[in-house]
Amino acid sequence: SDGLSRIFDPQQMTVSGRWFLHFASYFNGFTQMPAVIGLFSVLFLALAAALAVSLLGIRSRALSALSGALMAAFPAVGYTFLYLFTASAYCFAIFLAVLSVSLARRGRWHWLAGCLLLACSMGTYQAYVTVAIGLSLLVIFRETLDPSASFSATLRLGVRLMLFLAAGAVLYYGILLVFLQVKDLELLSYLGMDAASSGYPFSRLPGLLLDTYKQVAAFFFLPGSSSPFTTPVLVLLDLLALALGALFCFTALTRRSLWKQPWRPVGGLVMVALLPLAAGFAQVIAPFSDATPIMKYAYVSIYLAVVLAADLGLSLLPRPRGTAAGSWAVAGCLVCLCLYGANINNLLYTASAQAHRATLSYATRLLSRIESCPGYTHGMPVYLIGSFPTDRVHNSVEGFAQVDHYSVPLDTVAPLNKHIYYYLRDWLNLPIEEPAEADLMAMAERPEFAAMPRYPDDGSVQIIDGCLVVKVQEEYTPKSDFEIAYENRR
Protein backbone atom coordinates (compact mmCIF):
# COMPACT_ATOMS: atom_id res chain seq x y z
CA SER A 1 0.00 0.00 0.00
CA ASP A 2 1.92 3.07 1.22
CA GLY A 3 5.16 1.23 0.57
CA LEU A 4 4.45 0.92 -3.14
CA SER A 5 4.77 4.67 -3.60
CA ARG A 6 8.10 5.05 -1.79
CA ILE A 7 11.16 2.92 -1.08
CA PHE A 8 12.73 4.48 2.02
CA ASP A 9 11.02 5.63 5.20
CA PRO A 10 12.61 6.04 8.66
CA GLN A 11 9.36 4.93 10.37
CA GLN A 12 9.39 7.69 12.95
CA MET A 13 5.80 7.00 13.98
CA THR A 14 5.61 8.29 17.53
CA VAL A 15 2.82 10.54 16.27
CA SER A 16 0.76 7.37 15.70
CA GLY A 17 1.62 5.94 19.10
CA ARG A 18 4.21 3.55 17.63
CA TRP A 19 7.26 4.76 19.49
CA PHE A 20 9.16 1.46 19.04
CA LEU A 21 8.53 1.05 15.28
CA HIS A 22 11.62 3.07 14.32
CA PHE A 23 13.84 0.76 16.38
CA ALA A 24 12.07 -2.44 15.27
CA SER A 25 12.62 -1.42 11.64
CA TYR A 26 16.41 -1.47 11.96
CA PHE A 27 16.43 -5.00 10.54
CA ASN A 28 16.01 -3.68 7.02
CA GLY A 29 17.55 -0.22 7.43
CA PHE A 30 14.19 1.50 6.72
CA THR A 31 14.47 0.45 3.06
CA GLN A 32 12.13 -1.86 1.15
CA MET A 33 14.40 -4.84 0.55
CA PRO A 34 11.98 -7.73 -0.09
CA ALA A 35 14.51 -10.56 0.38
CA VAL A 36 15.78 -9.24 3.72
CA ILE A 37 12.33 -8.24 4.95
CA GLY A 38 10.87 -11.57 3.85
CA LEU A 39 13.66 -13.49 5.59
CA PHE A 40 13.26 -11.68 8.91
CA SER A 41 9.46 -11.75 8.71
CA VAL A 42 9.32 -15.52 8.19
CA LEU A 43 11.94 -16.00 10.90
CA PHE A 44 9.93 -14.01 13.45
CA LEU A 45 6.66 -15.71 12.48
CA ALA A 46 8.39 -19.10 12.82
CA LEU A 47 9.70 -18.18 16.26
CA ALA A 48 6.26 -16.91 17.27
CA ALA A 49 4.66 -20.16 16.09
CA ALA A 50 7.22 -22.31 17.91
CA LEU A 51 6.72 -20.34 21.12
CA ALA A 52 2.93 -20.48 20.79
CA VAL A 53 3.02 -24.27 20.35
CA SER A 54 5.27 -24.59 23.39
CA LEU A 55 3.15 -22.15 25.41
CA LEU A 56 -0.05 -24.06 24.67
CA GLY A 57 1.59 -27.43 25.26
CA ILE A 58 0.60 -28.88 21.89
CA ARG A 59 2.16 -32.35 21.69
CA SER A 60 1.19 -33.51 18.19
CA ARG A 61 3.89 -32.82 15.59
CA ALA A 62 1.31 -32.56 12.82
CA LEU A 63 -0.84 -30.10 14.76
CA SER A 64 2.28 -28.13 15.72
CA ALA A 65 3.25 -27.82 12.07
CA LEU A 66 -0.27 -26.83 11.06
CA SER A 67 -0.28 -24.17 13.80
CA GLY A 68 2.78 -22.56 12.23
CA ALA A 69 1.25 -22.77 8.77
CA LEU A 70 -1.96 -21.15 10.00
CA MET A 71 -0.04 -18.31 11.66
CA ALA A 72 1.98 -17.69 8.49
CA ALA A 73 -0.84 -18.04 5.94
CA PHE A 74 -3.56 -16.17 7.84
CA PRO A 75 -4.95 -13.48 5.47
CA ALA A 76 -4.01 -10.63 7.83
CA VAL A 77 -0.36 -11.46 7.10
CA GLY A 78 -0.93 -10.68 3.42
CA TYR A 79 -2.32 -7.26 4.26
CA THR A 80 0.70 -6.73 6.53
CA PHE A 81 3.07 -7.39 3.63
CA LEU A 82 1.33 -4.69 1.59
CA TYR A 83 3.11 -2.33 3.99
CA LEU A 84 6.39 -3.97 3.08
CA PHE A 85 8.77 -1.61 4.84
CA THR A 86 7.08 -2.35 8.17
CA ALA A 87 6.45 -6.08 7.61
CA SER A 88 9.55 -7.38 9.41
CA ALA A 89 8.95 -4.97 12.30
CA TYR A 90 5.31 -6.03 12.59
CA CYS A 91 6.25 -9.73 12.53
CA PHE A 92 8.84 -8.94 15.20
CA ALA A 93 6.04 -7.34 17.24
CA ILE A 94 3.96 -10.52 16.89
CA PHE A 95 6.93 -12.53 18.15
CA LEU A 96 7.39 -10.11 21.09
CA ALA A 97 3.71 -10.46 22.00
CA VAL A 98 3.95 -14.26 22.10
CA LEU A 99 7.27 -14.14 23.97
CA SER A 100 5.83 -11.73 26.52
CA VAL A 101 3.07 -14.19 27.45
CA SER A 102 5.58 -17.02 27.66
CA LEU A 103 7.71 -15.01 30.08
CA ALA A 104 4.79 -13.70 32.11
CA ARG A 105 3.57 -17.25 32.69
CA ARG A 106 6.81 -18.07 34.51
CA GLY A 107 6.32 -15.34 37.10
CA ARG A 108 8.75 -13.24 39.16
CA TRP A 109 11.40 -11.42 37.12
CA HIS A 110 10.23 -13.09 33.94
CA TRP A 111 6.88 -11.40 34.54
CA LEU A 112 8.49 -7.95 34.52
CA ALA A 113 10.39 -8.77 31.33
CA GLY A 114 7.11 -9.89 29.79
CA CYS A 115 5.49 -6.55 30.63
CA LEU A 116 8.34 -4.67 28.96
CA LEU A 117 8.21 -6.83 25.81
CA LEU A 118 4.44 -6.39 25.60
CA ALA A 119 4.92 -2.61 25.79
CA CYS A 120 7.50 -2.81 22.97
CA SER A 121 5.12 -4.94 20.90
CA MET A 122 2.36 -2.36 21.34
CA GLY A 123 4.88 0.40 20.67
CA THR A 124 5.47 -1.21 17.27
CA TYR A 125 1.78 -1.69 16.49
CA GLN A 126 -0.85 -1.34 19.19
CA ALA A 127 -3.19 -3.97 17.76
CA TYR A 128 -0.79 -6.80 18.60
CA VAL A 129 -1.76 -6.63 22.25
CA THR A 130 -4.69 -8.76 21.07
CA VAL A 131 -2.25 -11.56 20.24
CA ALA A 132 -1.09 -11.57 23.86
CA ILE A 133 -4.67 -11.41 25.18
CA GLY A 134 -5.82 -14.28 22.97
CA LEU A 135 -2.89 -16.51 23.91
CA SER A 136 -3.40 -15.74 27.61
CA LEU A 137 -7.00 -16.95 27.36
CA LEU A 138 -5.90 -20.09 25.53
CA VAL A 139 -3.33 -20.82 28.25
CA ILE A 140 -6.09 -20.73 30.89
CA PHE A 141 -8.42 -22.71 28.61
CA ARG A 142 -5.81 -25.47 28.40
CA GLU A 143 -5.49 -25.55 32.18
CA THR A 144 -9.22 -26.19 32.53
CA LEU A 145 -8.85 -29.33 30.37
CA ASP A 146 -5.63 -30.52 32.01
CA PRO A 147 -6.35 -33.15 34.70
CA SER A 148 -3.13 -32.30 36.53
CA ALA A 149 -4.03 -28.60 36.93
CA SER A 150 -5.68 -27.50 40.17
CA PHE A 151 -8.23 -24.74 40.61
CA SER A 152 -6.00 -22.64 42.87
CA ALA A 153 -3.02 -22.86 40.52
CA THR A 154 -5.17 -22.01 37.50
CA LEU A 155 -6.70 -19.05 39.34
CA ARG A 156 -3.26 -17.72 40.29
CA LEU A 157 -2.08 -18.10 36.70
CA GLY A 158 -5.16 -16.25 35.42
CA VAL A 159 -4.62 -13.36 37.84
CA ARG A 160 -0.92 -13.19 36.96
CA LEU A 161 -1.63 -13.00 33.23
CA MET A 162 -4.41 -10.44 33.73
CA LEU A 163 -2.08 -8.20 35.74
CA PHE A 164 0.63 -8.70 33.13
CA LEU A 165 -1.66 -7.48 30.32
CA ALA A 166 -2.76 -4.46 32.34
CA ALA A 167 0.79 -3.57 33.41
CA GLY A 168 2.12 -3.95 29.86
CA ALA A 169 -0.57 -1.65 28.47
CA VAL A 170 0.05 0.97 31.18
CA LEU A 171 3.79 0.80 30.57
CA TYR A 172 3.25 1.25 26.82
CA TYR A 173 1.12 4.35 27.38
CA GLY A 174 3.52 5.80 29.93
CA ILE A 175 6.48 5.44 27.55
CA LEU A 176 4.38 6.98 24.77
CA LEU A 177 3.70 10.06 26.89
CA VAL A 178 7.42 10.40 27.56
CA PHE A 179 8.22 10.21 23.83
CA LEU A 180 5.55 12.78 23.00
CA GLN A 181 6.83 15.11 25.70
CA VAL A 182 10.51 14.79 24.78
CA LYS A 183 9.88 15.18 21.04
CA ASP A 184 7.23 17.90 21.56
CA LEU A 185 4.70 16.02 19.40
CA GLU A 186 0.97 15.43 19.30
CA LEU A 187 -0.82 12.30 18.13
CA LEU A 188 -2.02 12.26 14.54
CA SER A 189 -5.68 12.17 13.61
CA TYR A 190 -5.09 8.83 11.83
CA LEU A 191 -7.56 6.17 13.06
CA GLY A 192 -8.65 8.54 15.80
CA MET A 193 -5.32 8.51 17.65
CA ASP A 194 -5.61 12.18 18.56
CA ALA A 195 -9.05 11.63 20.06
CA ALA A 196 -7.58 8.92 22.27
CA SER A 197 -5.50 11.51 24.08
CA SER A 198 -8.65 13.33 25.20
CA GLY A 199 -10.01 10.36 27.11
CA TYR A 200 -11.68 7.02 26.49
CA PRO A 201 -15.42 7.05 25.62
CA PHE A 202 -16.53 4.70 28.39
CA SER A 203 -20.17 5.46 27.63
CA ARG A 204 -19.71 3.66 24.30
CA LEU A 205 -18.05 0.61 25.83
CA PRO A 206 -21.12 -1.72 25.87
CA GLY A 207 -21.80 -0.98 22.21
CA LEU A 208 -18.13 -1.44 21.33
CA LEU A 209 -18.06 -4.85 23.03
CA LEU A 210 -21.15 -5.93 21.11
CA ASP A 211 -19.72 -4.61 17.83
CA THR A 212 -16.51 -6.54 18.46
CA TYR A 213 -18.40 -9.82 18.77
CA LYS A 214 -20.36 -8.96 15.62
CA GLN A 215 -17.16 -8.20 13.69
CA VAL A 216 -15.54 -11.48 14.66
CA ALA A 217 -18.65 -13.47 13.85
CA ALA A 218 -18.99 -11.72 10.48
CA PHE A 219 -15.31 -12.34 9.68
CA PHE A 220 -15.71 -16.10 10.04
CA PHE A 221 -19.36 -16.78 9.23
CA LEU A 222 -20.89 -13.99 7.09
CA PRO A 223 -19.76 -14.03 3.44
CA GLY A 224 -18.80 -10.68 1.90
CA SER A 225 -19.28 -8.70 5.11
CA SER A 226 -16.41 -7.24 7.10
CA SER A 227 -13.88 -8.99 4.87
CA PRO A 228 -14.66 -9.52 1.19
CA PHE A 229 -12.54 -12.66 1.09
CA THR A 230 -14.99 -14.40 3.47
CA THR A 231 -16.74 -16.63 0.93
CA PRO A 232 -19.22 -19.50 1.41
CA VAL A 233 -16.29 -21.92 1.09
CA LEU A 234 -14.46 -20.28 3.99
CA VAL A 235 -17.67 -20.21 6.04
CA LEU A 236 -18.10 -23.97 5.56
CA LEU A 237 -14.50 -24.57 6.65
CA ASP A 238 -15.00 -22.33 9.69
CA LEU A 239 -18.21 -24.15 10.65
CA LEU A 240 -16.39 -27.49 10.34
CA ALA A 241 -13.56 -26.17 12.52
CA LEU A 242 -16.08 -24.94 15.10
CA ALA A 243 -17.86 -28.31 15.18
CA LEU A 244 -14.61 -30.23 15.50
CA GLY A 245 -13.39 -27.94 18.29
CA ALA A 246 -16.63 -28.43 20.22
CA LEU A 247 -16.43 -32.21 19.70
CA PHE A 248 -12.86 -32.42 20.96
CA CYS A 249 -13.63 -30.25 24.02
CA PHE A 250 -16.67 -32.39 24.88
CA THR A 251 -14.58 -35.54 24.50
CA ALA A 252 -11.83 -34.21 26.78
CA LEU A 253 -14.38 -33.25 29.46
CA THR A 254 -16.35 -36.52 29.40
CA ARG A 255 -13.66 -39.14 28.78
CA ARG A 256 -11.57 -37.83 31.63
CA SER A 257 -14.59 -37.05 33.82
CA LEU A 258 -13.44 -33.43 34.10
CA TRP A 259 -17.07 -32.31 34.16
CA LYS A 260 -17.30 -33.56 37.75
CA GLN A 261 -15.26 -30.50 38.74
CA PRO A 262 -17.63 -27.63 37.83
CA TRP A 263 -14.88 -25.02 37.61
CA ARG A 264 -13.42 -26.79 34.59
CA PRO A 265 -16.40 -26.68 32.18
CA VAL A 266 -17.43 -23.25 33.51
CA GLY A 267 -13.91 -21.85 33.22
CA GLY A 268 -13.45 -23.36 29.77
CA LEU A 269 -16.72 -21.89 28.53
CA VAL A 270 -15.81 -18.47 29.91
CA MET A 271 -12.42 -18.53 28.13
CA VAL A 272 -14.09 -19.60 24.86
CA ALA A 273 -16.72 -16.90 25.23
CA LEU A 274 -14.04 -14.24 25.84
CA LEU A 275 -11.81 -15.38 22.97
CA PRO A 276 -13.71 -13.51 20.20
CA LEU A 277 -13.58 -10.36 22.34
CA ALA A 278 -9.84 -10.85 22.84
CA ALA A 279 -9.23 -11.43 19.12
CA GLY A 280 -11.16 -8.31 18.16
CA PHE A 281 -10.03 -6.16 21.08
CA ALA A 282 -8.32 -3.78 18.66
CA GLN A 283 -11.78 -2.33 18.03
CA VAL A 284 -12.13 -1.62 21.75
CA ILE A 285 -8.71 0.03 22.14
CA ALA A 286 -9.26 2.04 18.92
CA PRO A 287 -12.93 3.01 19.35
CA PHE A 288 -12.82 5.95 16.94
CA SER A 289 -12.38 3.89 13.76
CA ASP A 290 -13.18 0.48 12.31
CA ALA A 291 -10.60 -2.26 12.66
CA THR A 292 -8.62 -2.81 9.45
CA PRO A 293 -7.55 -6.26 8.15
CA ILE A 294 -3.99 -5.74 9.41
CA MET A 295 -5.44 -5.23 12.91
CA LYS A 296 -7.18 -8.63 12.81
CA TYR A 297 -4.16 -10.90 12.99
CA ALA A 298 -5.19 -12.07 16.47
CA TYR A 299 -8.24 -13.72 14.87
CA VAL A 300 -5.86 -16.60 14.15
CA SER A 301 -6.05 -17.43 17.86
CA ILE A 302 -9.55 -18.80 17.23
CA TYR A 303 -8.07 -21.34 14.83
CA LEU A 304 -5.37 -22.09 17.41
CA ALA A 305 -8.15 -22.85 19.91
CA VAL A 306 -9.39 -25.56 17.54
CA VAL A 307 -5.85 -26.95 17.22
CA LEU A 308 -5.47 -26.96 21.01
CA ALA A 309 -8.82 -28.70 21.47
CA ALA A 310 -7.82 -31.32 18.88
CA ASP A 311 -4.53 -31.94 20.65
CA LEU A 312 -6.33 -32.47 23.96
CA GLY A 313 -9.33 -34.50 22.79
CA LEU A 314 -8.47 -36.23 19.53
CA SER A 315 -6.72 -39.20 21.11
CA LEU A 316 -9.71 -39.76 23.41
CA LEU A 317 -12.18 -40.46 20.60
CA PRO A 318 -13.39 -44.08 20.27
CA ARG A 319 -10.68 -46.22 18.68
CA PRO A 320 -9.90 -47.02 15.99
CA ARG A 321 -12.53 -45.50 13.71
CA GLY A 322 -13.34 -42.46 15.79
CA THR A 323 -9.75 -41.39 16.15
CA ALA A 324 -9.00 -42.01 12.47
CA ALA A 325 -12.07 -40.09 11.30
CA GLY A 326 -11.32 -37.21 13.65
CA SER A 327 -7.70 -37.07 12.52
CA TRP A 328 -8.64 -36.94 8.84
CA ALA A 329 -11.33 -34.34 9.49
CA VAL A 330 -9.19 -31.93 11.48
CA ALA A 331 -6.18 -32.37 9.19
CA GLY A 332 -8.28 -31.77 6.08
CA CYS A 333 -9.97 -28.73 7.61
CA LEU A 334 -6.74 -27.09 8.76
CA VAL A 335 -4.88 -27.82 5.51
CA CYS A 336 -7.75 -26.30 3.51
CA LEU A 337 -7.71 -23.22 5.75
CA CYS A 338 -3.95 -22.83 5.13
CA LEU A 339 -4.42 -23.18 1.37
CA TYR A 340 -7.30 -20.70 1.43
CA GLY A 341 -5.20 -18.17 3.31
CA ALA A 342 -2.25 -18.67 0.97
CA ASN A 343 -4.49 -18.02 -2.03
CA ILE A 344 -5.94 -14.86 -0.49
CA ASN A 345 -2.46 -13.55 0.33
CA ASN A 346 -1.19 -14.17 -3.19
CA LEU A 347 -4.31 -12.57 -4.65
CA LEU A 348 -3.44 -9.48 -2.61
CA TYR A 349 0.10 -9.49 -3.97
CA THR A 350 -1.08 -10.03 -7.55
CA ALA A 351 -3.57 -7.18 -7.37
CA SER A 352 -0.93 -4.85 -5.93
CA ALA A 353 1.64 -5.85 -8.54
CA GLN A 354 -0.91 -5.20 -11.27
CA ALA A 355 -1.64 -1.75 -9.81
CA HIS A 356 2.09 -1.04 -9.72
CA ARG A 357 2.48 -1.99 -13.40
CA ALA A 358 -0.47 0.21 -14.32
CA THR A 359 0.99 3.13 -12.39
CA LEU A 360 4.37 2.65 -14.03
CA SER A 361 2.80 2.66 -17.48
CA TYR A 362 0.70 5.74 -16.72
CA ALA A 363 3.63 7.64 -15.16
CA THR A 364 5.95 6.77 -18.04
CA ARG A 365 3.49 8.05 -20.62
CA LEU A 366 2.89 11.17 -18.56
CA LEU A 367 6.61 11.90 -18.37
CA SER A 368 6.93 11.47 -22.13
CA ARG A 369 4.28 14.14 -22.57
CA ILE A 370 6.10 16.40 -20.09
CA GLU A 371 9.47 16.10 -21.79
CA SER A 372 7.99 16.56 -25.26
CA CYS A 373 6.09 19.73 -24.28
CA PRO A 374 7.38 22.69 -26.35
CA GLY A 375 9.54 24.94 -24.19
CA TYR A 376 10.20 22.40 -21.45
CA THR A 377 13.75 22.38 -20.07
CA HIS A 378 15.35 20.09 -17.52
CA GLY A 379 14.94 21.43 -13.99
CA MET A 380 11.78 23.39 -14.75
CA PRO A 381 9.22 23.22 -11.89
CA VAL A 382 6.59 20.57 -12.60
CA TYR A 383 3.09 21.06 -11.20
CA LEU A 384 1.06 17.85 -11.22
CA ILE A 385 -2.43 18.93 -10.20
CA GLY A 386 -4.49 16.00 -8.97
CA SER A 387 -3.93 12.30 -8.31
CA PHE A 388 -4.05 9.52 -10.87
CA PRO A 389 -7.80 9.18 -11.56
CA THR A 390 -9.39 5.74 -11.35
CA ASP A 391 -11.53 6.48 -14.40
CA ARG A 392 -8.30 6.66 -16.44
CA VAL A 393 -6.28 4.05 -14.50
CA HIS A 394 -8.88 1.43 -13.63
CA ASN A 395 -8.59 -2.28 -12.86
CA SER A 396 -11.35 -4.46 -14.29
CA VAL A 397 -10.27 -7.89 -13.01
CA GLU A 398 -13.39 -9.20 -11.25
CA GLY A 399 -11.50 -11.60 -8.97
CA PHE A 400 -9.65 -8.74 -7.29
CA ALA A 401 -12.92 -7.60 -5.71
CA GLN A 402 -12.45 -10.46 -3.24
CA VAL A 403 -9.61 -8.57 -1.54
CA ASP A 404 -10.89 -5.02 -2.03
CA HIS A 405 -9.84 -2.70 0.78
CA TYR A 406 -8.24 0.73 0.92
CA SER A 407 -4.95 -0.90 1.89
CA VAL A 408 -5.00 -2.95 -1.33
CA PRO A 409 -4.21 -0.72 -4.34
CA LEU A 410 -6.37 -2.12 -7.15
CA ASP A 411 -6.18 0.78 -9.61
CA THR A 412 -3.04 2.77 -8.83
CA VAL A 413 -0.34 2.95 -6.16
CA ALA A 414 -0.45 6.75 -6.31
CA PRO A 415 -3.95 7.48 -4.97
CA LEU A 416 -3.04 10.91 -3.58
CA ASN A 417 -1.39 13.94 -5.16
CA LYS A 418 1.65 13.61 -2.89
CA HIS A 419 2.12 9.94 -3.84
CA ILE A 420 2.86 10.93 -7.44
CA TYR A 421 5.98 12.83 -6.40
CA TYR A 422 7.04 9.98 -4.09
CA TYR A 423 6.63 7.58 -6.98
CA LEU A 424 8.55 9.67 -9.50
CA ARG A 425 11.48 10.19 -7.14
CA ASP A 426 11.70 6.79 -5.46
CA TRP A 427 10.69 4.39 -8.22
CA LEU A 428 11.60 6.22 -11.44
CA ASN A 429 14.66 8.05 -10.07
CA LEU A 430 13.47 11.39 -11.47
CA PRO A 431 14.63 14.41 -9.44
CA ILE A 432 11.30 16.22 -9.72
CA GLU A 433 10.67 18.14 -6.53
CA GLU A 434 7.18 18.61 -5.18
CA PRO A 435 6.17 22.31 -5.20
CA ALA A 436 5.03 23.92 -2.00
CA GLU A 437 1.43 23.32 -1.02
CA ALA A 438 0.55 27.00 -1.35
CA ASP A 439 2.05 27.14 -4.87
CA LEU A 440 0.07 24.08 -6.01
CA MET A 441 -3.14 25.57 -4.66
CA ALA A 442 -2.43 28.92 -6.27
CA MET A 443 -1.73 27.31 -9.65
CA ALA A 444 -4.99 25.34 -9.46
CA GLU A 445 -6.88 28.64 -8.98
CA ARG A 446 -5.52 30.31 -12.11
CA PRO A 447 -7.89 30.81 -15.06
CA GLU A 448 -5.32 29.32 -17.45
CA PHE A 449 -5.46 26.08 -15.48
CA ALA A 450 -9.27 26.08 -15.43
CA ALA A 451 -9.31 26.36 -19.23
CA MET A 452 -7.01 23.34 -19.70
CA PRO A 453 -8.51 19.90 -20.55
CA ARG A 454 -7.74 16.87 -18.40
CA TYR A 455 -4.77 14.66 -19.09
CA PRO A 456 -4.21 12.90 -21.51
CA ASP A 457 -6.23 15.20 -23.81
CA ASP A 458 -4.39 17.57 -26.10
CA GLY A 459 -3.52 20.76 -24.20
CA SER A 460 -3.51 19.10 -20.75
CA VAL A 461 0.26 19.70 -20.49
CA GLN A 462 1.24 23.37 -20.75
CA ILE A 463 3.86 25.85 -19.54
CA ILE A 464 2.45 28.64 -17.38
CA ASP A 465 4.78 31.40 -16.17
CA GLY A 466 7.88 29.21 -16.47
CA CYS A 467 6.28 26.21 -14.80
CA LEU A 468 5.16 23.04 -16.52
CA VAL A 469 1.61 22.22 -15.47
CA VAL A 470 -0.22 18.92 -15.93
CA LYS A 471 -3.95 18.94 -15.29
CA VAL A 472 -4.64 15.44 -14.01
CA GLN A 473 -7.89 16.43 -12.31
CA GLU A 474 -10.16 19.46 -12.41
CA GLU A 475 -8.98 20.78 -9.06
CA TYR A 476 -6.24 20.33 -6.52
CA THR A 477 -7.16 18.52 -3.33
CA PRO A 478 -5.34 20.22 -0.44
CA LYS A 479 -3.42 18.00 1.93
CA SER A 480 -5.22 17.06 5.08
CA ASP A 481 -3.91 18.00 8.49
CA PHE A 482 -2.94 14.34 8.88
CA GLU A 483 -0.81 14.37 5.72
CA ILE A 484 0.98 17.56 6.75
CA ALA A 485 1.63 16.28 10.26
CA TYR A 486 2.80 12.93 8.84
CA GLU A 487 5.37 14.64 6.61
CA ASN A 488 6.70 16.61 9.57
CA ARG A 489 6.91 13.63 11.95
CA ARG A 490 10.11 12.85 13.81
C-alpha angles and dihedrals in degrees: 000000000000089000093062091067097050138028105203128045127157091215095226093167104155086122087066093047093258099120094157097048093088091056095042089053093062089096091079100026092245089289127117101248104158097195094051094040091046092049095051093041093054090044093054093044089050091050091047091051093048091049092046091052090049092045092052093043095234107177103183113095092208093050090045091054092046090051090058092046091051092050092050099042099041107127093239087068090061091054088048091056090054084073089055100172090058098038098096091045092050092048087049088053090053089052091049091051092053092043091050092058091046091054095042090055090062093058133209115053091355087061092058091048089051091054091052093048091048089053090051091049091052089044087060095046121346096213092069091076083082089065089058093045093050094048091047090056091048091052090056091043090056091051091056090058095042111097091205094057118095127213094243093049092047091049092051091049091050092051091047093052092045091053090045092056092047094046092047092052093047091048091050092052093045092053090047091056090051092051092048091049096046094045093040092232138145127214117265123246089241111127089350095294092143091053089055090066091061094060140284117283097235091171088068094049098100091051092046091052091051092047090051092056090047092051093051093046091048092048092058105027112023114074117225095003123109091353120033091209090066098104131171088263092057091045091055091050091048092049090050090050090049092050093048092048091052091047093051093047091050090049093050091050097046103036092052094037090236090146089075087074102064095201090066101059091035093048092045092051091049092052091048091048091050095046096082089049090050093048092050097037090117086080089057096048091044100041096159097069141028118267112259124219091258088058092056100070091112088067085083087074088074089061089046088055088059090049091050092049090050091051091052100041109024096083090051095062116109110284137270105357098031094051093045093049092047092049093051092045097051093041092050092046095049094044090051090049090052092049091047091052092047090053093049092049093050091046087056091051093046093050091049093047090051090051090050092052090049091050091048091052093047094046093047092052090046092053091050089056091048095051093044093051109118110254096018115140130184112270095026113141111262119210112197104187112199137004126277103286119231091220088065098033103037132155115219101181103127095204092063089069086077090072099033113149134131089256090058110073104215100164108023139351090222102066095152132053092245092052091064092063091044089052096048093049101038103034104026097033092229114151094221109145121213111245119235116279093244091052092051091050092047092050091050089056096055118108091229089061093047090054093053120099121235122271129295092029119103109276095026090113114059142149114243119183093336094314126107109230127195117192103211094159135012094256141014117254108218117230115263122241087254093057093048093047090046092055091050096047121128 
